[in-house]
Amino acid sequence: MQTIKIGTVHYNAKSGAFEARVDVARNDRTFRYPCTVSGPASMDAPQVIAQLQRQALRMSDTPKLH
């Protein structure tokens, strides 16, 4: 089972993106990813959170070595 925890979300006006640290805990290990979501400052907060979570999960989903 995995748990996703999002740190404080900041809006970077210069780059036009939301930025946050996202921790993915899996199998007693925690992996931390710097994530960004492009969009206007008025973007819906739940949508930003969902995109941050998806990005972190894509980053943490590495293929298993054989």
C-alpha positions in Angstrom: 0.0 0.0 0.0 1.1 3.5 -0.6 0.5 6.9 1.0 0.8 10.3 -0.7 1.6 13.4 1.3 1.8 16.8 -0.3 3.9 19.5 1.3 3.0 23.2 1.2 1.9 24.3 -2.3 3.3 27.5 -3.6 2.4 29.4 -6.7 5.4 30.6 -8.7 4.1 33.6 -10.7 7.3 33.9 -12.7 6.9 30.3 -14.2 3.1 30.3 -14.0 3.1 27.0 -12.0 2.2 25.5 -8.6 5.1 23.8 -6.9 5.2 21.4 -4.0 7.2 18.6 -2.5 5.3 15.3 -2.7 6.2 12.3 -0.6 5.1 8.8 -1.7 5.4 6.2 1.0 5.6 2.6 -0.2 6.9 -0.6 1.5 8.3 1.2 4.5 10.2 3.7 2.3 9.4 7.3 1.5 10.3 8.8 -1.8 10.3 12.6 -2.2 9.6 14.3 -5.5 9.6 18.0 -6.5 6.5 18.5 -8.6 5.0 21.3 -10.6 1.7 22.0 -12.2 1.4 24.7 -14.8 -1.7 26.9 -14.8 -3.2 30.2 -13.7 -3.1 31.2 -10.0 -6.9 30.9 -10.0 -6.8 27.2 -10.8 -9.1 25.0 -8.7 -7.2 23.7 -5.7 -8.5 20.1 -5.8 -7.4 19.9 -9.5 -3.9 21.2 -8.5 -3.6 18.5 -5.8 -4.8 15.7 -8.1 -2.2 16.7 -10.7 0.6 16.9 -8.2 -0.3 13.4 -6.9 -0.5 12.0 -10.4 2.9 13.5 -11.3 4.6 12.1 -8.2 3.1 8.7 -8.9 4.4 8.7 -12.4 7.8 9.8 -11.2 7.8 7.0 -8.6 6.6 4.3 -10.9 10.0 3.0 -12.1 10.2 -0.4 -13.8 11.4 -3.3 -11.6 14.9 -4.6 -12.4 15.1 -8.3 -13.2 
